C-alpha cells in the first residue's frame, strides 16, 4: 500500500509535536518536526551573535551563512523518539528554551530561512510515509498531502501546557510571560508575508482544548484509517 504524507499544522503549544510523534510511531511512519528546524536556525543565530539584545537580526550576515545550517533527526533509543541535530550536534534541549522561543517567529518569518527549510523538508518527505508538523506544512510545504490536520486550543490552555513543560525541565518561567510570548508568536506567524499560519481549505480541524492525549491519539488514528482504507460502497 502506498504510504501517504500527513501534514499537521496549528498554533504553538497545542500539542502538535506530541500527537505527530505518537501517530508516526503507531503507523510506522517517519516523524519530522519542522518547528524544531526553525528553532535550530534561531539557536544558530544566537550562538553566532547574529541577534542583538534588542532583538535585531543581522539578516545580511545570516543569509550569507544560511548554507552552514543543516538540520537532521535521529532516533533516541531511550525515548523511542527522534532528537534534533544541528550540524551533527544534538540540540534537543537547547532549542526548547524560552530564549529560543522568544526569537523563533521573527527568524522563521525571513523569506530566505523559509526557502531553505522548506527545501530540506520537501527532500525529507519526497517518498511519502512521513508525519510532519508545523505552521505551513499543508499550505506551503506539502499542499498535496493526502491528510491535513489543523490543531488549535484556547490561549490559556496552550500557555499552561507550555509553562508546565518548562517547569518540568527545570527552566525558569512566569505564566503571564509565557502567555504573552505565545500570543505574539501567533500574531507574527499569522501575519508574516511568506507562508503564514493558516488553516488549509481541505484540513480537518482538531480543537484539543479539552481532549486527553489518548482521545486525540484515537481521533488521529481514526482519520488515518479513513484516508488509507476507504470504505467501498
Beta strands, then each sheet from edge to edge (+ up, - down):
strand 1: 5-10
strand 2: 30-33
strand 3: 71-76
strand 4: 81-86
strand 5: 89-90
strand 6: 130-134
strand 7: 147-152
strand 8: 204-207
sheet 1: 2+ 6+ 1+ 7+ 8+
sheet 2: 3+ 4- 5+
end
